[in-house]
Amino acid sequence: MKFYIIGINDNPSPQFTDEVHSVIRSGKVFSGGIRHHGIVEGFLPSHTQWIDITVPLEHVFQQYLEHPEIVVFASGDPLFYGFANTIQNKLPDADIVLFPAFNSLQMLAHCMVLPYHDMQIVSLTGRPWDALDQALIEGHGKIGILTDREKTPAAIAVRMLHYGYTNYQITVGEHLGNNTESIRTFSVDELANETFRFPNCLIMERTGLRSRPFGINEEDFHLLNGRKKMITKMPVRLLTLSMLDLRHRHVLWDIGFCTGSVSIEAKMQFPHLKIIAFEQREEGKELMEINSRKFGTPGITSIIGNFMEADLSDLPLPDAVFIGGHGGEMHSILKKVSRFLTPDGIIVFNAVSSDSETLFLEGIKQAEMEPTGKTSITIDNYNTIHVLAARFKTTDNHSII
């Protein structure tokens, strides 16, 4: 199959090159969004077929397979989070000839006369908040965001306010390339109360630095009933994250999160992580919410209830697990975790006594794992903590459900 993919913007009178005009005149089957059809309809030859790009895309591609050659109109640069990527994924052997236009974020930067070579790009179009959360925590100086009808500029601002990210000014572009084009700049507070026409995109420019400490003092967390002994101390926390090797991990399960200190520290230092945190106490939900907002770590998923009764089948599989509490069920927890941990995954546990260390070592043996590291640390007058790590003995001796 052969695809000619032509990038356009919202200009109701697009200007095409002679080469593109030749492709259009020779075409018999055309495709694009409903909005695109309205823009280019006057350029199409008579008696041609148009295939709307609508979900589900499987139906669209079934129609494509009936034709050897298709001309597709797509927004901006079809390789920039665009439809050319979709064609490559669905039909990897297809021949693609591309005629790109500027994408919407480029157009907005041009209007702002803003150099954008150092801009972090985030697409929220049909995607979760993860990439925006990561960009905010990392504190990029410029962030360009592609929106959709749910993750609107106002929704983005509300999320930023919720987690304390007021250190940006935000420029929103609507209907870029159209004669109804609008470009306006707001503070985060102002943006939260505005409405915009779709399509739109935005560029955020940082106005100040937000604190991102390497190690959060335990005194700064909201604690469970004010009990200082119920939180992992900062040096132990950092040592634990080091042994989890989180720079090279993707999904962390934090079992028994209590105040949320390990999850929050992990998200702050490694914002690319997908973190699922489990806690039996109902109070944990509020503590995680309060502390996540205080330290600006959105995106941590909290699950309240007995871990042994939790349905884990729909969760992303972890390649790192921290066990912060076991409630006397260490062996059962390790056995359950081992069914979901990826073959190259790692488990870390902080033993506060020789009995808890023995429980962990017995449990990993039953789960066909082996100890791979132990570091001991003593803080002030507290008992020595043994930070223990374990992995599978081989990569083929356990099953993943």
C-alpha positions, 0 to 999 in steps of 0.5 A: 500500500502507498500513502500520501500524507499531507499536513494542514493546519486550520487555515480555511484556504490552505496553500499547497505546493504544485507537487501536492496539487498534483498528488491531489489531482491524481488521487481517487481515495482520500481520508482525514478527520471530519474537520479536515474534510471541510477544509480541503473538500473544494480541492478534491477531484469529483467522484472520489471516495472519502474515508473519515478517520474516526474511532475505532481506528480498526474500522478505518484501516479495514477500509484502507486495505481495500485500496492500493493508494490513499491520500491522507490529510492530517494535522500539522506534521504527521510524524509529530504525535500524528497519523503517520505514526499510526500508519507505521504501527498498523501497516509497517510495510506501507510506503509513505510519502510525506508533505508536512506542515508546521505542527501547532506548537511550532506555530504557537512558538512562531507567533510568540517569537519564542525559541523552542529548541529547548522545549519539553513536549507533552502530549495529553491527546488521549493520554494520561497525565504522566508526561505532564507530571514528569515535566512539572516535577523535573521543572523544565523551563519551557513545556509545550502541551498538546491538549484534547477535549477533556485535558483542556488548558483549564483542567491542566491549570487546576491540576497544577494548582492542586500540586502547587505548580504556580511557577509558570506563565501559560500562553494558549493558542486557539484555531492556529492558522485560522482567521479566528486564531487567538493567542493569550497569556495567563497565570496558572490561577487565571487559566483555571477559570478560562474556557477555550475553543478546540483545537488549542495548544499551550506553551508554559514558561517557568517564572521561578524555581520550585524546591526539589530537595534530594531527601525530604526531612521526615519532620516535614511530612504529615505523620500518622497520628503524629508518630515519628516512628511510623515513617522511614527516616530520610537516610534510610529512605534514600538508601532504599531507593538506591538499592531499588535501582530506580533510575532503570525501573519503570513501575514501583509498588510500595507495599505498606506506604503509611505516610507515603514518604517512600513513594513521594521521595521516589516520585520526586527523584525519579519522576518517570516512575509509575508508582502504585502504593498500598496501605491497609489503614484508611488514614493512609489515603488522606496522608498520601493526598496531603503529602503529595500535594505538599511536595508536588508529586502528582501521579501516585496511585493509592490503593487502600485495603489488605494487600493480600485481598487486593485484585492486582490483575489490572495493574502495571507489572512492577520491576521494583517493589518496596515492602514497608510493612507486612503485618505478620504476612511476610511470606504470603506477601512475597509469594503474591508479589513474586507472581507479578514481579517482572523477571528482572525485578527487585524487592527491597525490605527494611528489617528493623530486627533479626526476626524480621530479617529472618522472615524476609530471607525465609520468604524469598527462599519460598518464592524462589528468589535469592538475596542480592544485597544488604546494607546496614545503617544506624541513625542517632539512637534508633536501632540499626536498619538492615536494607535487604534486596532480593531477585529471582534466581533465574528468569524462567522459574516463575509465572506472571499472571 
